[in-house]
Amino acid sequence: MIAIVRSELYRGVSIRSSWLSLIGFGFLAALMGWFDDNFWSLFAGIGAFGLAAIVTAQHYQHRTAVLLFLSRPHRWRVLAAQCLTSALLGLVLAAGSGLAVLLGGDAGQYSSTVLVTPVMGVFGTLCVTVVRKPLWLFAGLFGWLIFAEMLINQGEIGLPFTSFMGAAGGNTKALLFVLAWTAAAVVPAAWAIRGDLNGD
């Protein structure tokens, strides 16, 4: 599993779209941190989710997933390694982009966001393992944020991204919701990764 994590990390920093996404999401989150701590938390979480989706989906887009699964027949180990890689990239993204928040004196917001952002990276990996097409996932994410979380739920804690925002602010109950959503996503992801790749 360590070899898979090492390989995934190498891919995350060597493939142009991956490192450009890391820099782009990090810059955007850092820029938001100059204006408002909550905006930084939001963009760090969505950035970790998006970065994880991009890095993981490249296996399906470039059709290297077949080779990966042939060399590593225990697909659940591959999924676990991809989740760990996404968590590490999310941690780097949050810790690096939030320096303005930390220097601004809000160490509580910084530490809470850095703690929960890797979970959003794992959630992104699990979601793209099921959907496999990042464009569809991002379109669904946008619709989910607008309709489900903002219009229907009205930003209340309970759904994944509003719970993330609560957890980033230090709310323990919201953190439990984020962990519950991530744990629930493990089941369809574990089922989807076992599927045939011919149609992808």
Secondary structure as GFF3:
##gff-version 3
##sequence-region A 1 200
A	DSSP	alpha_helix	2	14	.	.	.	ID=ss1
A	DSSP	alpha_helix	16	35	.	.	.	ID=ss2
A	DSSP	alpha_helix	37	61	.	.	.	ID=ss3
A	DSSP	alpha_helix	65	71	.	.	.	ID=ss4
A	DSSP	alpha_helix	75	97	.	.	.	ID=ss5
A	DSSP	alpha_helix	99	103	.	.	.	ID=ss6
A	DSSP	alpha_helix	107	131	.	.	.	ID=ss7
A	DSSP	alpha_helix	134	143	.	.	.	ID=ss8
A	DSSP	pi_helix	144	152	.	.	.	ID=ss9
A	DSSP	alpha_helix	160	168	.	.	.	ID=ss10
A	DSSP	alpha_helix	172	192	.	.	.	ID=ss11
###
